[in-house]
Amino acid sequence: MTLSAEKSEQSGTASPEEVANFTRLAEEWWNPAGDFKSLHQINPLRMTYIRDQLCSHFTRDPENVRSLEGLSIVDIGCGGGLICEPLTRLGAAVTGIDATPDSIKIAAAHARQMGLDIIYQNILPEELVAAGVTFDVLINMEVIEHVADVDAFMTACAALLKPGGLMVGATLNRTVKSLALAKVAAEYVFGWVPAGTHDWRKFVKPSEFGHYVRANGLELTDLTGLQFNFAGGWSLSKNLDVNYFIAAAKPA
């Protein structure tokens, strides 16, 4: 199924400006030295957090190389598949969706090259809800700060979860520190992400993310920060001032 940027502009959670921006960057998804190099740098920590949250919630052994065997997972805003592929290698049945057609094409082509069976669709989460499908796990990493309608987006995310399922997300906190580091420094000083990638006004405070979670019947189970230190690089942290992860469960 395909979804045009024009349709997204008329209705739905996708922002046509964001779709246009990620269309321009789509060819860069699997270049570790390219425009998405910061995602490649934090991806091992993202995967560690996701795996550990899922193994804790579903009582799995995180040391098992197929620890997610039998779980169905949907990655919302999957981009080029940087999270979908390692989740598949851990045994999960993975579906990746994205509002940017070119990103889906790149993701599908790369999965074929890697011999991985991943379902990729150019579709919005609310359309997946209308199709009547649900999943054990929903991933929305660095997506909520890019959508046009956060309320509708989170409602769709909650609806896509099976009872007893888990949502794992990540975003940027809206603080003076994040303005200085995640916007000005990351985009204009160090060039970690292309200029204009983020709108600081759309960053989401943990209290706001928690509100959306609870308003849609989910229970907040974890908040963990992600911080950068010039001496030691990226690490998980209790500091939520800039980047943070969130996990929330749907009651069984």
MOSUL-V859334 format. One record per backbone hydrogen bond with DSSP energy under -0.5 kcal/mol. NH is the residue of the N-H (numbers start at 1). CO is the residue of the C=O. If there is no record, write none. Layout:
NH	CO
NH	CO
This chain:
8	4
9	5
10	6
11	7
16	14
19	15
20	16
21	17
22	18
23	19
24	20
25	21
26	22
26	23
28	25
29	26
31	28
32	30
34	31
37	34
38	192
39	36
40	36
41	37
42	38
43	39
44	40
46	42
47	43
48	44
49	45
50	46
51	47
52	48
53	49
54	50
55	51
56	52
57	53
58	54
59	56
60	55
62	60
64	61
67	64
68	90
69	66
70	91
71	68
73	93
74	137
75	95
76	74
76	139
77	97
78	75
78	97
81	78
82	78
85	81
87	83
88	84
89	85
90	86
91	88
92	87
93	71
94	92
95	73
96	119
97	75
98	121
101	99
104	100
105	101
106	102
107	103
108	104
109	105
110	106
111	107
112	108
113	109
114	110
115	111
115	112
116	111
118	116
119	94
120	118
121	96
122	1
123	121
127	124
128	124
129	125
130	126
131	127
132	129
133	128
135	160
136	72
137	72
138	166
139	74
140	168
142	140
142	170
143	170
146	143
147	143
147	144
148	13
149	13
153	149
154	150
155	151
156	152
157	153
158	154
159	155
160	156
161	158
162	135
164	250
165	162
166	136
167	248
168	138
169	246
170	140
171	244
173	242
175	173
179	175
180	176
181	177
182	178
183	178
184	179
185	180
186	181
187	183
188	184
189	184
189	185
190	185
191	185
192	186
193	186
197	194
200	198
202	199
203	200
204	172
205	203
208	205
209	205
210	206
211	207
212	208
213	209
214	210
215	211
216	212
216	213
217	214
218	213
219	249
220	218
221	247
222	247
224	245
225	237
226	243
227	235
229	233
233	229
235	227
237	225
240	238
243	226
244	171
245	224
246	169
247	222
248	167
249	219
250	165
251	217
251	249
